[in-house]
């Protein structure tokens, strides 16, 4: 890998930590780009070089990693005007660490293949802190040969790297993961509000349930760290991002002809949170929506 130049596009909440880990662990050159020039601060103390355009990344990188908000941004960077595929010199591989729709990942893979660029979807799970520590879970959609080629790069960022199947399968697993978390947070929020009004302190509830079959990752993390203290910071994962991800799940469910009614209900909760005064705050803020008795749309 020491002769491989890695490019990274998107230095946001998650991307900044991932790129920093690549820059500190990779033996070869690392170049990065973000539309916000202030993103350069995330790379202080690393050998990474910040460049001024997608074209500069394409001109120098062999493998390009993306960490972007969703389908539209990934499509623009990969296949739009001035995108990677439009450059005279193109990378050999694009690894998309973003969360996108399954159909979007497969369509972009086909379009890039026509330009001689291999594509893998490799969405990530866990927190901003895990990204900073290089301890993400990464779910990968790619053929076996491409997975073998990019796995060392993914190991710079994650402690758990799972080959889920062909292109698009990484997004399938990531979307299922996010839908389950979203649904569980809503369920826990409802129960915490009910229990508190019935006379049980929230801390007592979580302690007791954690010792029984109701225990879960969501209870121990989202419940204890955000919902119990009612702390929902900005620049985390807001409800509008959860709406996006659940919408991708529902599109996949529709394509597979499977009703996903629990996911539909969860989307209504997060849509209400994003439009009723909780936009931009960490998504477990849905507990405040429930506590305040704000209706969700049918």
Number of C-alpha atoms within 10 A of each C-alpha: 13 9 10 15 19 27 32 30 26 24 27 20 17 25 25 24 22 30 33 27 23 25 25 15 14 20 14 15 19 26 21 30 23 22 13 11 12 9 18 17 11 15 20 11 10 15 17 23 15 21 17 13 15 21 20 18 28 22 15 19 24 17 25 25 26 26 27 22 15 16 19 12 17 24 17 13 19 23 18 14 11 14 18 27 23 16 17 9 15 23 22 17 22 25 24 27 27 25 28 28 24 23 18 17 26 19 15 20 21 15 17 19 15 11 14 14 19 20 27 27 31 33 26 27 22 13 16 21 13 18 24 19 17 22 21 26 23 25 25 32 28 24 16 11 8 14 19 11 13 18 15 14 18 26 19 21 26 24 15 15 18 16 18 19 17 16 24 24 23 29 31 25 20 25 25 16 12 17 25 16 16 26 19 18 23 22 13 20 25 17 15 24 18 15 15 14 12 9 8 13 14 21 14 12 14 19 14 12 13 15 9 9 7 11 14 14 11 17 22 14 12 22 23 16 15 19 23 18 11 14 13 21 14 12 12 16 19 22 27 22 21 22 24 20 23 26 18 24 25 22 16 18 14 12 10 9 9 10 11 14 10 12 20 18 16 22 27 17 24 29 22 21 29 22 11 13 10 21 19 19 21 22 29 27 27 26 26 17 21 19 14 10 9 13 13 17 10 6
